[in-house]
């Protein structure tokens, strides 16, 4: 079966990093391909014996981006394993990245040959791009790279292409509110009302995966009750997401720093719900 990975999303969110990981993993990589040519490219590479293909598609494809879901459906009818990763980041973070690299946004008029007198601000170009590619997010795994380092993104991309799955993938992601809400979350739960192990000097440098922290939190009745409530809510609504033919469901669990309470809860929920769906993934945004 030919494996096809599509990388899309907003410019500056890490598509180049993701494509480099795939290239290093043995994929035949094509950057900035117009969506309208995807089927022809895949057919040509199939004839050449290329079994792993990665393609980056962005808003420069114009109106043909809207046809991408139909193109993907067509590829799957020929037996291809097609997966999509949608990379995004907050607007302030994208502005910071463009300011550091001093690159033009691909939808800025000066980048596409339009009169410079009508050049919009960088923020306007970013929001215009979100309008063009935003609807694609529902067809793939959304990854918010706002607070991700390049090494962590590379790890997540490797994990994404290395897994074999069908049906719904349930992802639990811990995060710290002090670094902002994750943009890729379908559900968000707040654990900040619970006692914080950070204020215990013996637990401060540990994480929610360490036994002393686990014992601390599981000795708190409210912590167990809140974790059980979240588990019950997710379990009750999983069938609805399966009926909707969703490929991914991301449940984000937050605490202040994303090191203790949220990590503990994600690990606990993943074990509790592992038998409910074919694949469960745990990610901790703030941990190394």
HUHU-V413975 format. One record per pair of residues at least 24 apart in sequence whose C-alpha atoms are under 8 Angstrom apart, sorted by sequence separation. I is the first residue (numbers start at 1). J is the second residue. D is the distance in whole Angstrom. If there is no record, write none. Layout:
# HUHU-V413975
i = [I I]
j = [J J]
d = [D D]
This chain:
# HUHU-V413975
i = [28 29 30 31 32 33 27 28 29 30 31 32 33 36 26 27 28 29 30 31 32 34 35 258 27 34 95 258 259 32 33 36 95 194 258 259 32 35 36 194 257 258 34 35 23 34 36 22 35 36 39 91 147 35 38 19 91 191 19 39 146 19 144 227 231 235 144 143 144 15 143 189 227 231 235 142 227 231 2 217 60 7 11 60 213 2 3 4 5 6 7 8 10 59 2 3 4 5 6 7 8 9 10 1 2 3 4 5 6 7 8 86 214 2 4 6 86 208 209 213 207 208 93 206 207 208 86 88 206 208 209 84 85 86 87 88 89 208 209 84 85 86 87 88 89 90 207 208 83 84 85 86 87 88 89 207 208 85 87 88 209 189 191 192 198 186 187 188 189 190 191 192 197 185 186 187 188 189 190 191 192 196 197 185 186 187 188 189 190 196 184 185 186 188 65 69 185 194 65 59 62 66 69 182 191 191 15 14 59 13 59 168 13 58 167 4 6 8 9 13 2 3 4 5 6 7 8 9 10 168 171 173 175 177 1 2 3 4 5 6 7 8 9 10 167 168 169 170 171 172 173 174 175 176 177 178 179 1 2 3 4 5 6 7 8 9 10 167 168 169 170 171 172 173 174 175 176 177 178 1 5 7 167 168 169 170 171 172 173 174 175 176 177 13 168 170 172 176 177 12 175 176 175 176 174 175 12 12 176 175 174 175 174 174 90 173 11 89 172 11 88 88 172 172 141 139 140 141 170 138 139 140 169 172 168 169 170 171 172 173 174 175 176 167 168 169 170 171 172 173 174 175 176 167 168 169 170 171 172 173 174 175 166 169 171 173 174 165 165 11 10 10 10 9 10 9 8 9 9 9 13 14 13 13 17 21 18 22 17 18 21 22 152 17 21 148 147 14 18 147 5]
j = [52 53 54 55 56 57 52 53 54 55 56 57 58 61 52 53 54 55 56 57 58 60 61 284 54 61 122 285 286 60 61 64 123 222 286 287 61 64 65 223 286 287 64 65 54 65 67 54 67 68 71 123 179 68 71 54 126 226 55 75 182 56 182 265 269 273 183 183 184 56 184 230 268 272 276 184 269 273 46 261 106 54 58 107 260 50 51 52 53 54 55 56 58 107 51 52 53 54 55 56 57 58 59 51 52 53 54 55 56 57 58 136 264 53 55 57 137 259 260 264 259 260 146 259 260 261 140 142 260 262 263 139 140 141 142 143 144 263 264 140 141 142 143 144 145 146 263 264 140 141 142 143 144 145 146 264 265 143 145 146 267 251 253 254 260 249 250 251 252 253 254 255 260 249 250 251 252 253 254 255 256 260 261 250 251 252 253 254 255 261 250 251 252 254 132 136 252 261 133 129 132 136 139 252 261 262 87 87 132 87 133 242 88 133 242 80 82 84 85 89 79 80 81 82 83 84 85 86 87 245 248 250 252 254 79 80 81 82 83 84 85 86 87 88 245 246 247 248 249 250 251 252 253 254 255 256 257 80 81 82 83 84 85 86 87 88 89 246 247 248 249 250 251 252 253 254 255 256 257 81 85 87 247 248 249 250 251 252 253 254 255 256 257 94 249 251 253 257 258 94 257 258 258 259 258 259 97 98 262 262 262 263 263 266 183 266 105 183 266 106 183 184 269 270 247 246 247 248 277 246 247 248 277 280 277 278 279 280 281 282 283 284 285 277 278 279 280 281 282 283 284 285 286 278 279 280 281 282 283 284 285 286 278 281 283 285 286 278 279 126 126 129 130 130 133 133 133 134 136 137 144 145 145 146 150 154 153 157 153 154 157 158 288 154 158 285 285 153 157 286 161]
d = [6 6 6 6 5 6 5 5 5 5 5 5 8 8 7 5 6 6 6 7 6 7 6 8 6 5 7 7 7 8 7 6 7 7 6 7 8 6 8 6 8 8 7 6 8 8 8 7 8 8 7 7 7 6 8 7 7 8 8 7 8 7 6 6 6 7 5 8 5 7 6 8 8 8 8 5 7 8 7 7 7 7 7 7 7 8 6 6 6 6 6 6 7 8 5 5 5 5 5 5 5 6 8 7 6 6 6 6 6 6 6 8 7 8 8 7 6 6 8 8 5 4 6 8 5 6 6 7 7 7 7 7 5 6 6 6 5 5 6 5 5 5 5 5 5 6 7 4 7 6 6 6 6 6 5 8 8 7 7 8 7 8 7 7 7 6 7 6 6 6 6 5 7 8 5 5 5 5 5 5 6 8 8 5 6 6 6 6 6 7 7 6 8 7 8 8 6 8 7 6 8 8 7 7 7 7 7 7 6 6 6 6 5 7 8 7 7 7 8 6 8 6 6 6 6 6 6 5 6 8 7 7 7 6 6 5 5 5 5 5 5 5 5 6 8 6 6 6 6 6 6 6 6 5 6 6 8 6 6 6 6 6 6 6 6 6 8 8 5 5 5 5 5 5 5 5 5 5 6 7 8 8 6 5 6 6 6 6 6 6 7 5 7 7 7 8 7 4 7 6 7 4 4 7 6 8 7 7 8 7 5 8 5 6 8 7 7 7 6 7 7 8 8 7 8 8 7 6 7 8 7 7 7 8 7 7 6 6 6 6 6 6 8 8 7 5 5 5 5 5 5 5 7 7 7 6 6 6 6 6 6 6 7 7 7 7 8 7 7 8 8 7 6 8 7 6 8 7 8 8 8 7 6 8 7 6 7 8 8 6 7 8 8 7 7 7 7 8 6 8 8]
